[in-house]
Amino acid sequence: MRIAVVGGTGKEGGGMAIRWAHAGHDVFVGSRDAERAKTVAIEFSREAGRTIRGGSNAQAIEASEIVVLSVPYSAHTSTLQELKTALAGRVLIDITVPLQPPKITSVNLPAGQSAALEAQAILGAETPVVAAMHHVSAVHLRDLSHDIDCDVLACSDDKAALEQAMALIRDLGVRSFDVGPLRNAIAIESLTPLLLHLNRQQKGRSVGIRITGA
Ligand SMILES: NC(=O)c1ccc[n+]([C@@H]2O[C@H](COP(=O)([O-])OP(=O)(O)OC[C@H]3O[C@@H](n4cnc5c(N)ncnc54)[C@H](OP(=O)(O)O)[C@@H]3O)[C@@H](O)[C@H]2O)c1
């Protein structure tokens, strides 16, 4: 599948890009700075053992069937508003956790209740939003020599978009679970500060979540 990662030059998006390319997908890393993305894409291609392209966020979306949004919450609204037209008709996987640094171990409910709900409100029905990947550490993603020790919870109001996104997420080497409507992103996103709190207790190790009995 042709995948764009908006903000793919960063930690989480970069790991996803490398793993998807390694799994055989056609990945395009997007950035506010096209030249930076091209440089980063060369490094990622080496790690993935397969070509990853780089360019502006708009170019990445243009070249893709499905898009991942991987920017800090502080840039979430402005990035979506800027890219809204380009995103129309594509599925968006929103991995944003609405953290409020420096209080990253406390739950922050944004004005729209969750980042994914805010994304859907900005983009409208033309662009179905899937919320997922909030509990997978960038450290786990980036190291291809290690399995990812974490399950993924995914939700959306669009069943077809959710199934498409979940199939893709499984190609990262994780189990993926449908946990219902997009409103449930409020709970999914709110779990991440708890994991970050545990990370601190674990002296920097990255914890994950597991669903049992399924
Ligand atoms: N890190 C994790 O372990 C993790 C785990 C789960 C979910 N997440 C979520 O994934 C998202 C990305 O996290 P990250 O750790 O990868 O972040 P990051 O590395 O700090 O940033 C990702 C990319 O966002 C772009 N960006 C930064 N500031 C921006 C701005 N003001 N406007 C537009 N773009 C901007 C940058 O790309 P350019 O400068 O190239 O445009 C940057 O490379 C966040 O929403 C986070 O909550 C992260």
PDBQT file of the ligand as one rigid body, heavy atoms in Angstrom, charges set to zero:
ROOT
HETATM    1  N1  LIG A 301       7.247   9.175  20.623  1.00  0.00    +0.000 N 
HETATM    2  C1  LIG A 301       6.466   8.191  21.005  1.00  0.00    +0.000 C 
HETATM    3  O1  LIG A 301       6.931   7.190  21.640  1.00  0.00    +0.000 OA
HETATM    4  C2  LIG A 301       4.986   8.208  20.658  1.00  0.00    +0.000 A 
HETATM    5  C3  LIG A 301       4.217   7.079  20.944  1.00  0.00    +0.000 A 
HETATM    6  C4  LIG A 301       2.860   7.090  20.586  1.00  0.00    +0.000 A 
HETATM    7  C5  LIG A 301       2.295   8.205  19.985  1.00  0.00    +0.000 A 
HETATM    8  N2  LIG A 301       3.073   9.304  19.755  1.00  0.00    +0.000 N 
HETATM    9  C6  LIG A 301       2.452  10.491  19.131  1.00  0.00    +0.000 C 
HETATM   10  O2  LIG A 301       3.036  10.614  17.859  1.00  0.00    +0.000 OA
HETATM   11  C7  LIG A 301       3.123  11.999  17.492  1.00  0.00    +0.000 C 
HETATM   12  C8  LIG A 301       4.556  12.291  17.075  1.00  0.00    +0.000 C 
HETATM   13  O3  LIG A 301       5.406  12.038  18.173  1.00  0.00    +0.000 OA
HETATM   14  P1  LIG A 301       6.983  12.088  18.010  1.00  0.00    +0.000 P 
HETATM   15  O4  LIG A 301       7.546  11.679  19.308  1.00  0.00    +0.000 OA
HETATM   16  O5  LIG A 301       7.373  11.378  16.745  1.00  0.00    +0.000 OA
HETATM   17  O6  LIG A 301       7.178  13.676  17.789  1.00  0.00    +0.000 OA
HETATM   18  P2  LIG A 301       8.432  14.484  17.265  1.00  0.00    +0.000 P 
HETATM   19  O7  LIG A 301       9.518  13.550  16.846  1.00  0.00    +0.000 OA
HETATM   20  O8  LIG A 301       8.744  15.529  18.282  1.00  0.00    +0.000 OA
HETATM   21  O9  LIG A 301       7.819  15.250  16.018  1.00  0.00    +0.000 OA
HETATM   22  C9  LIG A 301       7.372  14.578  14.862  1.00  0.00    +0.000 C 
HETATM   23  C10 LIG A 301       7.450  15.514  13.681  1.00  0.00    +0.000 C 
HETATM   24  O10 LIG A 301       6.459  16.523  13.796  1.00  0.00    +0.000 OA
HETATM   25  C11 LIG A 301       6.884  17.641  13.032  1.00  0.00    +0.000 C 
HETATM   26  N3  LIG A 301       6.633  18.856  13.805  1.00  0.00    +0.000 N 
HETATM   27  C12 LIG A 301       7.207  19.234  14.954  1.00  0.00    +0.000 A 
HETATM   28  N4  LIG A 301       6.744  20.431  15.357  1.00  0.00    +0.000 NA
HETATM   29  C13 LIG A 301       5.850  20.808  14.413  1.00  0.00    +0.000 A 
HETATM   30  C14 LIG A 301       5.053  21.962  14.245  1.00  0.00    +0.000 A 
HETATM   31  N5  LIG A 301       5.049  22.953  15.137  1.00  0.00    +0.000 N 
HETATM   32  N6  LIG A 301       4.249  22.035  13.145  1.00  0.00    +0.000 NA
HETATM   33  C15 LIG A 301       4.227  21.033  12.241  1.00  0.00    +0.000 A 
HETATM   34  N7  LIG A 301       4.992  19.900  12.344  1.00  0.00    +0.000 NA
HETATM   35  C16 LIG A 301       5.779  19.806  13.423  1.00  0.00    +0.000 A 
HETATM   36  C17 LIG A 301       8.381  17.502  12.764  1.00  0.00    +0.000 C 
HETATM   37  O11 LIG A 301       8.546  17.244  11.387  1.00  0.00    +0.000 OA
HETATM   38  P3  LIG A 301       9.162  18.351  10.393  1.00  0.00    +0.000 P 
HETATM   39  O12 LIG A 301       9.925  19.347  11.219  1.00  0.00    +0.000 OA
HETATM   40  O13 LIG A 301      10.050  17.534   9.511  1.00  0.00    +0.000 OA
HETATM   41  O14 LIG A 301       7.997  18.934   9.688  1.00  0.00    +0.000 OA
HETATM   42  C18 LIG A 301       8.752  16.286  13.593  1.00  0.00    +0.000 C 
HETATM   43  O15 LIG A 301       9.776  15.514  12.991  1.00  0.00    +0.000 OA
HETATM   44  C19 LIG A 301       2.686  12.805  18.705  1.00  0.00    +0.000 C 
HETATM   45  O16 LIG A 301       1.392  13.291  18.523  1.00  0.00    +0.000 OA
HETATM   46  C20 LIG A 301       2.737  11.793  19.859  1.00  0.00    +0.000 C 
HETATM   47  O17 LIG A 301       1.756  12.051  20.843  1.00  0.00    +0.000 OA
HETATM   48  C21 LIG A 301       4.404   9.333  20.062  1.00  0.00    +0.000 A 
ENDROOT
TORSDOF 0
